[in-house]
Amino acid sequence: MTGRNLARFYQVAQEIWSQLPPAARFRPVEDGKVLARHAPLMETWTEELVQGFYDTLFGHPATRAVFREGERPAREKTLRDWYLRTLRGPFNGQYFAWQALVGLVHLRRGVTNAMMAAMWNWVTGVVAGKARESLPLEEARALEDAFRRLAFTVMALIAEEYLEAYLEALALSWQEDPQTFVHKAQEMAATLLAQLSPS
Ligand code: HEM
Protein backbone atom coordinates (compact mmCIF):
# COMPACT_ATOMS: atom_id res chain seq x y z
CA MET A 1 0.00 0.00 0.00
CA THR A 2 1.65 3.26 -1.10
CA GLY A 3 1.49 6.58 0.69
CA ARG A 4 -0.53 8.03 -2.21
CA ASN A 5 -3.18 5.30 -1.96
CA LEU A 6 -3.40 5.92 1.76
CA ALA A 7 -3.83 9.70 1.47
CA ARG A 8 -7.57 9.73 2.26
CA PHE A 9 -7.04 7.39 5.21
CA TYR A 10 -4.61 9.71 7.01
CA GLN A 11 -7.54 12.00 7.68
CA VAL A 12 -9.93 9.15 8.47
CA ALA A 13 -7.45 7.72 11.00
CA GLN A 14 -6.90 11.16 12.53
CA GLU A 15 -10.64 11.68 13.00
CA ILE A 16 -11.11 8.29 14.63
CA TRP A 17 -7.97 8.70 16.77
CA SER A 18 -9.26 12.01 18.13
CA GLN A 19 -12.39 10.23 19.42
CA LEU A 20 -10.27 8.02 21.70
CA PRO A 21 -9.48 9.54 25.12
CA PRO A 22 -5.65 9.79 25.49
CA ALA A 23 -5.71 7.74 28.71
CA ALA A 24 -7.53 4.94 26.90
CA ARG A 25 -5.58 4.73 23.65
CA PHE A 26 -2.18 3.58 22.43
CA ARG A 27 0.74 5.84 23.39
CA PRO A 28 3.00 5.95 20.33
CA VAL A 29 6.09 7.13 22.23
CA GLU A 30 5.97 5.16 25.53
CA ASP A 31 4.23 2.03 24.21
CA GLY A 32 6.31 2.20 21.02
CA LYS A 33 9.48 2.01 23.14
CA VAL A 34 8.24 -1.08 25.01
CA LEU A 35 7.36 -2.82 21.75
CA ALA A 36 10.70 -1.84 20.15
CA ARG A 37 12.54 -3.31 23.15
CA HIS A 38 10.82 -6.66 22.64
CA ALA A 39 10.55 -6.70 18.84
CA PRO A 40 13.37 -9.26 18.35
CA LEU A 41 11.67 -11.65 20.81
CA MET A 42 8.20 -11.09 19.32
CA GLU A 43 9.62 -11.78 15.87
CA THR A 44 10.44 -15.35 16.97
CA TRP A 45 6.68 -15.90 17.60
CA THR A 46 5.70 -15.01 14.01
CA GLU A 47 5.17 -18.42 12.43
CA GLU A 48 3.31 -19.88 15.42
CA LEU A 49 1.08 -16.83 15.53
CA VAL A 50 0.35 -16.85 11.79
CA GLN A 51 -0.41 -20.60 11.71
CA GLY A 52 -2.55 -20.44 14.85
CA PHE A 53 -4.49 -17.44 13.51
CA TYR A 54 -5.49 -19.24 10.31
CA ASP A 55 -6.00 -22.63 11.98
CA THR A 56 -8.51 -20.83 14.22
CA LEU A 57 -10.28 -19.13 11.30
CA PHE A 58 -10.31 -22.25 9.10
CA GLY A 59 -11.46 -24.39 12.03
CA HIS A 60 -14.76 -22.50 12.37
CA PRO A 61 -17.43 -22.62 9.61
CA ALA A 62 -18.50 -18.95 9.81
CA THR A 63 -14.96 -17.63 9.44
CA ARG A 64 -13.78 -20.33 7.02
CA ALA A 65 -16.62 -19.27 4.66
CA VAL A 66 -14.92 -15.88 4.13
CA PHE A 67 -11.99 -17.43 2.27
CA ARG A 68 -11.67 -18.49 -1.35
CA GLU A 69 -10.26 -21.83 -2.45
CA GLY A 70 -6.45 -21.79 -2.26
CA GLU A 71 -6.29 -18.34 -0.67
CA ARG A 72 -4.62 -19.31 2.60
CA PRO A 73 -0.94 -18.81 1.58
CA ALA A 74 -1.66 -15.27 0.39
CA ARG A 75 -3.54 -14.45 3.59
CA GLU A 76 -0.74 -15.89 5.72
CA LYS A 77 1.67 -13.56 3.92
CA THR A 78 -0.63 -10.57 4.58
CA LEU A 79 -0.77 -11.39 8.29
CA ARG A 80 2.98 -12.08 8.53
CA ASP A 81 3.78 -8.71 6.85
CA TRP A 82 1.27 -6.94 9.07
CA TYR A 83 2.59 -8.52 12.30
CA LEU A 84 6.24 -7.76 11.47
CA ARG A 85 5.42 -4.18 10.47
CA THR A 86 3.40 -3.81 13.66
CA LEU A 87 6.02 -5.00 16.09
CA ARG A 88 8.86 -3.12 14.39
CA GLY A 89 7.02 0.20 14.23
CA PRO A 90 7.20 3.06 13.60
CA PHE A 91 3.75 4.03 14.87
CA ASN A 92 3.24 6.93 12.50
CA GLY A 93 0.42 8.39 10.43
CA GLN A 94 1.08 5.92 7.64
CA TYR A 95 0.69 2.93 9.97
CA PHE A 96 -2.60 4.15 11.47
CA ALA A 97 -3.96 5.16 8.05
CA TRP A 98 -3.27 1.60 6.85
CA GLN A 99 -5.07 0.15 9.88
CA ALA A 100 -8.15 2.26 9.09
CA LEU A 101 -8.03 1.04 5.49
CA VAL A 102 -8.32 -2.56 6.75
CA GLY A 103 -11.96 -1.71 7.67
CA LEU A 104 -12.73 -1.02 4.01
CA VAL A 105 -10.84 -4.14 2.86
CA HIS A 106 -12.75 -6.29 5.36
CA LEU A 107 -16.07 -4.76 4.28
CA ARG A 108 -15.38 -5.78 0.68
CA ARG A 109 -14.75 -9.38 1.77
CA GLY A 110 -17.56 -9.78 4.31
CA VAL A 111 -15.24 -10.00 7.33
CA THR A 112 -17.43 -8.71 10.18
CA ASN A 113 -16.20 -6.60 13.09
CA ALA A 114 -17.31 -9.44 15.37
CA MET A 115 -14.86 -11.82 13.66
CA MET A 116 -12.13 -9.19 13.69
CA ALA A 117 -12.60 -8.36 17.40
CA ALA A 118 -12.59 -12.05 18.36
CA MET A 119 -9.29 -12.54 16.54
CA TRP A 120 -7.79 -9.53 18.31
CA ASN A 121 -8.72 -11.28 21.53
CA TRP A 122 -6.95 -14.38 20.24
CA VAL A 123 -3.82 -12.42 19.18
CA THR A 124 -3.50 -10.51 22.48
CA GLY A 125 -3.96 -13.79 24.38
CA VAL A 126 -1.09 -15.42 22.47
CA VAL A 127 1.19 -12.39 22.93
CA ALA A 128 0.41 -12.25 26.67
CA GLY A 129 1.00 -16.00 27.12
CA LYS A 130 4.30 -15.92 25.23
CA ALA A 131 5.45 -12.78 27.09
CA ARG A 132 4.85 -14.49 30.44
CA GLU A 133 6.75 -17.59 29.32
CA SER A 134 9.76 -15.62 28.09
CA LEU A 135 10.17 -12.49 30.24
CA PRO A 136 10.48 -11.46 33.89
CA LEU A 137 7.01 -10.66 35.27
CA GLU A 138 7.38 -6.87 35.22
CA GLU A 139 8.58 -6.77 31.62
CA ALA A 140 5.91 -9.25 30.55
CA ARG A 141 3.25 -7.00 32.09
CA ALA A 142 4.69 -3.91 30.36
CA LEU A 143 4.59 -5.69 27.00
CA GLU A 144 1.06 -7.01 27.57
CA ASP A 145 -0.17 -3.53 28.50
CA ALA A 146 1.46 -1.82 25.51
CA PHE A 147 0.22 -4.49 23.11
CA ARG A 148 -3.31 -4.40 24.55
CA ARG A 149 -3.49 -0.62 24.08
CA LEU A 150 -2.32 -1.06 20.50
CA ALA A 151 -4.86 -3.85 19.95
CA PHE A 152 -7.86 -1.83 21.12
CA THR A 153 -6.75 1.26 19.22
CA VAL A 154 -6.28 -0.62 15.95
CA MET A 155 -9.56 -2.48 16.55
CA ALA A 156 -11.29 0.88 16.97
CA LEU A 157 -9.78 2.17 13.70
CA ILE A 158 -10.78 -0.92 11.73
CA ALA A 159 -14.29 -1.13 13.19
CA GLU A 160 -15.08 2.57 12.84
CA GLU A 161 -13.83 2.79 9.25
CA TYR A 162 -15.80 -0.38 8.46
CA LEU A 163 -18.98 1.29 9.70
CA GLU A 164 -18.24 4.62 8.00
CA ALA A 165 -17.41 2.91 4.72
CA TYR A 166 -20.57 0.79 5.01
CA LEU A 167 -22.75 3.86 5.45
CA GLU A 168 -20.92 5.79 2.77
CA ALA A 169 -21.23 2.92 0.28
CA LEU A 170 -24.98 2.59 0.95
CA ALA A 171 -25.53 6.36 0.82
CA LEU A 172 -23.66 6.66 -2.48
CA SER A 173 -25.55 3.75 -4.02
CA TRP A 174 -28.79 5.57 -3.09
CA GLN A 175 -27.32 8.86 -4.35
CA GLU A 176 -27.64 10.39 -0.89
CA ASP A 177 -25.18 12.47 1.07
CA PRO A 178 -23.50 10.16 3.65
CA GLN A 179 -24.14 12.70 6.43
CA THR A 180 -27.87 12.73 5.63
CA PHE A 181 -27.76 8.94 5.84
CA VAL A 182 -26.16 9.10 9.30
CA HIS A 183 -28.97 11.40 10.54
CA LYS A 184 -31.60 9.09 9.03
CA ALA A 185 -29.97 6.14 10.83
CA GLN A 186 -30.10 8.03 14.14
CA GLU A 187 -33.77 8.89 13.61
CA MET A 188 -34.63 5.32 12.70
CA ALA A 189 -32.73 4.05 15.76
CA ALA A 190 -34.90 6.34 17.93
CA THR A 191 -38.05 5.01 16.22
CA LEU A 192 -36.97 1.38 16.69
CA LEU A 193 -36.15 2.00 20.35
CA ALA A 194 -39.51 3.70 20.91
CA GLN A 195 -41.20 0.60 19.49
CA LEU A 196 -39.32 -1.52 22.03
CA SER A 197 -40.25 0.51 25.10
CA PRO A 198 -43.18 -0.83 27.19
CA SER A 199 -45.11 2.52 27.47
C1 HEM B 1 -6.69 -9.22 14.50
C2 HEM B 1 -7.63 -9.08 13.57
C3 HEM B 1 -7.28 -8.77 12.14
C4 HEM B 1 -6.32 -7.93 11.65
C5 HEM B 1 -5.34 -7.07 12.44
C6 HEM B 1 -6.39 -8.00 10.20
C7 HEM B 1 -5.55 -7.29 9.35
C8 HEM B 1 -5.63 -7.33 7.97
C9 HEM B 1 -4.75 -6.62 7.07
C10 HEM B 1 -3.59 -5.72 7.51
C11 HEM B 1 -5.15 -6.87 5.81
C12 HEM B 1 -4.53 -6.32 4.50
C13 HEM B 1 -5.11 -4.97 4.14
C14 HEM B 1 -4.42 -4.42 2.89
O1 HEM B 1 -3.39 -3.76 3.02
O2 HEM B 1 -4.93 -4.68 1.78
C15 HEM B 1 -6.26 -7.79 5.90
C16 HEM B 1 -6.92 -8.33 4.82
C17 HEM B 1 -7.80 -9.37 4.92
N1 HEM B 1 -8.33 -9.92 6.06
FE1 HEM B 1 -7.92 -9.34 7.94
N2 HEM B 1 -7.37 -8.86 9.84
C18 HEM B 1 -7.95 -9.36 10.99
C19 HEM B 1 -8.98 -10.27 11.07
C20 HEM B 1 -9.50 -10.96 10.00
C21 HEM B 1 -10.49 -12.01 10.09
C22 HEM B 1 -11.16 -12.46 11.39
C23 HEM B 1 -10.72 -12.44 8.81
C24 HEM B 1 -11.67 -13.51 8.30
C25 HEM B 1 -12.59 -14.13 8.99
C26 HEM B 1 -9.87 -11.66 7.93
C27 HEM B 1 -9.84 -11.79 6.56
C28 HEM B 1 -9.14 -10.96 5.71
C29 HEM B 1 -9.18 -11.09 4.27
C30 HEM B 1 -9.98 -12.12 3.46
C31 HEM B 1 -8.33 -10.10 3.76
C32 HEM B 1 -7.92 -9.86 2.32
C33 HEM B 1 -8.86 -9.01 1.57
C34 HEM B 1 -8.42 -8.83 0.14
O3 HEM B 1 -7.31 -8.32 -0.11
O4 HEM B 1 -9.22 -9.21 -0.69
N3 HEM B 1 -9.16 -10.77 8.69
N4 HEM B 1 -6.55 -8.04 7.23
Residues whose N, C-alpha, C, O or C-beta is under 5 A from the ligand:
A	BS01	HEM	M1 T63 V66 T78 W82 V102 V105 R109 V111 M115 M116 M119 W120
